[in-house]
């Protein structure tokens, strides 16, 4: 009976956690020649109740939920960019950010002290595209929408 309650709780929690992106969602077409694209892929259902904050150079880009992805483009000038995944740890990955490139990064969940830890690693474009096709599209909430929503509630 305890197992049934645990299973029900797991299903309820996993259905509530979605991936949320706070910048424009990158289209699946060609990358502009003066931009680079980053795709963060979280395939695992482990840690279903945990959202990991994802930053690019200190700016919050989104929060990943289980079986979701984030995809955004940004101006590229060849300077290194730091991608950070934060829960109870800060996992950092520095990429060269070359124009016209797409960087696929897999986010994996590991056990932590209280919440869970995430690891980041680059994957090949082939593996990244195959994983992305199996994952849920993020809910996009742009800062202007959040500001307008807060203003309307006053």
Buried (B, 14 or more C-beta within 10 A) or exposed (E): EEEEEEEEEEEEEBEEBBBBBBBEBBEEEEBBEEBBBBBBBBBBEEBBBBBBBBBBEEEBBBBBBBBBBBBBBBEBEEEEBEBBBBBEBEBEBEBEBEBEBBBBBBBBBEEBEEBBBBEBEEBEEEEBBEBBEEBEEBBBBEEEEEEEEEEEEE
